[in-house]
Structures are given as C-alpha cells and as structure tokens.
Amino acid sequence: LAHILGLSRTQLALEQGRELSGRERAAFRALVERRARREPLAYVLGEWGFRGLTLKTDRRALIPRPETEVVVERCLALLDGRADPRVLDVGTGSGAIALAIAHEQPRARVTAFDNSQDALALARENAALTALEDRVRLVEHDLAVGLGAETWDLVVSNPPYIAASDVPGLQPEVRDWEPEGALVSNGHVDEIARAALPTLRTGGWLVLEVGDGQAKTVADRLASLGYRDVRVSSDLTGRDRVVEGRRP
C-alpha cells in the first residue's frame, strides 16, 4: 500500500482514515493478489534496495539479497588503495554487484559478464537508472569459453550454487519465480575459480558467494588451485557466505 501511494511506511501510518480512490484500491488489490500467488515481493514492487541503490527487479534475474551486500563489502576492502582497479563481475544478473562496486569505488573500471540476454537487458536498465551506464561495461559472455584474455585486479561472482536435488524444497518464491539457470549449480563455482586464476594480475583477488555449508569445500578448492590467503567471511546472519583467495 505504501508503494501504491508513494509513501514511506511511517508516512502511511500517519494516513489513517484516508479514503482510497477507486484506482488506488484496484492497484492495491492487484499487487496483493500477485503476492498471494507467492510471487516475490521484490518482483511485485518491481524494485529493490541494494547497498543504497534502488534497482529494477523482475523475473529476468535473481533478486539482490542482503548476503550479497557482504560480497560487495569484501570486494571494496580488497580494492582499497588500488589505483584504477579493473574488476570483473561474472554472472552479473541484475547488475547489483557491478553497479554497487562502481558506485562506491569511483576509480574502479568494472566489466560485467552474463550469458543471459534477458539478464543483461535488465542490468542495462539498472545501469541507466543509477546513472552508472558510463562506469560499467556489460558484455554477453559464456563461461564455457573461459574469461577471455583481459586481466583483472579482482574477479567477483555470485554463481548458481543450489544443488538440483534441493530445488523442490525451496520456498515457492524462489523455486517457482526466480530464473533456474541463476540458481542451480552445475559446477559453476569450480569453473569460475579455475578460469579466474590465469586472468588475475599478480596479487589479484577472486571473491565468491557460496551456499550454506559450502564455504570450507570451496576454500579448500581455492587453496588446491594455487590461491593464497584464502579467507571465509560470514553474512549478516552469521553463515559462512563469502570465500576469497589471492593469486600469488
């Protein structure tokens, strides 16, 4: 209702006794009916907040989540002090990670890959919405052919990491609405870790978001591939969520 009326929740509380117009009632009812079908609230509203940015959200990409804000936090910490760092976001989806890094690290030159034309279209809309279209280069690219010949100071990804066997048990908001290709793992984490290593500059970092219970396995894998200073960070709920490693 606050969304329909263009009010904050606090402002809405002060509007008690206000009579809704027929158009407002119809719009409110339509959104409630969508939510009753378990459509995610972010899709119902069509926008969602992420690290101070308001991004457009729909079924073309995953909804930006609070745990991914921690991924950006670690990226910014690792980029601190680097002059004009070159950053690659693999599987950018809505563009949330790439846009947040560009917004908060003005010196960064950010490129974002995705193999979904729909997701890239949404990311472009968000780049324009946040006035960051000149700061983030969006490229259609398939991980199957590697990460290309360019080199990076930091590679970051929130890859698909949910096992196919776990999909039936997911909340309907996730299972039935968000794009399956961005959810279900098919070896993406390992593929990105292997592909990123030769493209990182000496001392460059790989930062990965991982699923519940996966952090130790991923950290061990990074170490076995040759990454150094491997570290695991927790999200806001205390779950091990981010794994990072440095190219020596």
Order of alpha helices (4+ residues) and beta strands (2+ residues): alpha-alpha-alpha-alpha-beta-beta-alpha-beta-alpha-beta-alpha-beta-beta-alpha-alpha-beta-alpha-beta-beta
